């Protein structure tokens, strides 16, 4: 009889241990779920606040200094902590120096990046000339094992009409008839990235309007364009040695609880759609 009582006690202890372990695991999982749910909610609120900061910056006429909004949600649990706005970039060169490079975000598949070389903010049909140097440096690629070829289109005014010329460069032997280039990693002045390839472009005496770039074989590669030549010391204007300031970068930081989210926007002026690079031919009149 005593032996049976001892067995019952052991069984009860074993059952209680198992039940306690199950209970603790359920409690732990519940705590993890609550913590994850709270972090997800805070992340969503912080992201919404950061987006609101971007929208505020885009709506304001002053593009270099923005007041910090706060309390976007009813309980004031999320706020914008900072809005950084570069204003128009790249700034014009200063006398005795070279202009900063213009870096554009990754160019995805079927996307075309563009850089204005004439005064794009003019309403004149044939925008006034801006950059007047005979050469321009073009940078692309940030992965030495995934180098794309590039197609460049220069739109220019030949004195009587608009015209264009193309270059095709490829750092990888592909038997495609492109101009072969040897890439050496380099970073343009005050640039943020190191690019695998750089190619000088000869503009000659043309009246350049804009440069358009398309990645081939690979996608999602950053590019940069750098004006060539220092603005002469003592010059009163350095526009001839600068590409037009034409983009801006806005970075907004939102915070909710212990979570911080950051939204970065690259805004470029007067972007021409990709179909600009293609022509439609028809034997008859095209109606729309």
Number of C-alpha atoms within 10 A of each C-alpha: 5 7 7 9 10 11 11 12 11 12 12 12 12 12 12 12 12 12 12 12 12 12 12 12 12 12 12 12 12 12 12 12 12 12 12 12 12 13 16 13 15 21 21 19 24 28 25 23 31 28 22 21 29 22 13 16 23 16 9 12 9 11 16 15 14 17 12 14 15 16 12 17 12 7 7 10 16 26 26 28 17 18 24 18 21 15 17 18 18 20 18 20 22 20 17 13 14 20 24 20 25 24 21 19 13 17 20 16 14 10 15 19 21 22 24 21 26 22 21 20 12 10 9 9 6 16 16 17 17 21 24 22 20 16 17 18 16 21 24 30 29 20 15 13 8 14 22 24 25 20 17 20 18 21 20 21 16 13 9 6 8 13 14 14 11 12 13 18 19 23 17 16 12 10 8 10 10 17 12 16 16 12 19 10 15 15 16 20 12 10 15 10 16 16 24 21 26 22 15 13 14 12 16 11 11 17 23 27 24 18 20 18 22 24 26 17 11 16 19 15 21 21 24 21 23 23 24 20 18 16 22 16 11 10 10 10 14 23 19 17 24 28 32 24 21 22 20 18 15 21 19 26 23 27 24 22 15 9 17 21 20 19 19 16 15 11 15 16 14 12 13 12 11 14 9 7 10 7 7 6 8 7 5 6 7 8 4 3
